[in-house]
Amino acid sequence: MAPGAGLNGAKTRLMQELGELQKEPWVNIDLANDNLLHWKLGLMVINSDSAFNGGYFKAEMLFENDYPYKPPTFRFMIPIYHPNVYPDGKLCISILHNPGEDIMSGEAASERWSPLQGVESVLRSVLLLLDDPEINSPANVDAGVMYRDDRASYNRKAGEVVQRSKADIPAGFVMPTTLDATPPPKSVDDEAAFWAESDEELDFGGSDTGDEEMGDFDEDGEDEDGASEDEDS
């Protein structure tokens, strides 16, 4: 590989991913000093069933020059009480582990990082992990025990984290409350066009063959000779 080719490839890939993620309402991304290899982001939990619903979690992602062949790193910038979050904010999550099967951990290659993954895959996995912790091998043992044995207390602690996180919402930024896109309002012109098109498509005329076939019968069911169908039969 030519010098710099890996870095150029990483930046090209990250530029594409950044453009797509900037369309998503559940993540807010800035580059640290315009560095494509260092992302500052706000990861939002927009799920009424989640203990972390309404949270705006500051985090950072770092990428190496040979991304996507090596996974990025992810770290929460605020303490989060969660079975799979270390005290320094890093996560115990398979998708951030180097590619390949790990016999020691029991992780299959399909669970770990691969170049087919991307930043969106990581962020969605983090959101899923927040709501569905892996408590068999916790990074925070106390949180794992509380999640298992005292869910009400765990949910209260999660709520406290959410309240603290709201202090990090940027000024002027409006937190979404739902991920459902609001349909555009229907204008009067659109409705008029719909009915005009519908009138053109409707056909209230008789069938093409009906007039000829029914012409041999009068209203009483008689044929041209005056004989009814019953008399002929």
Summary of the structure (lengths in Angstrom):
residues: 233
radius of gyration: 31.8
end to end distance: 94.8
largest distance: 101.8
contacts: 557
relative contact order: 0.12
helix: 38%
strand: 13%
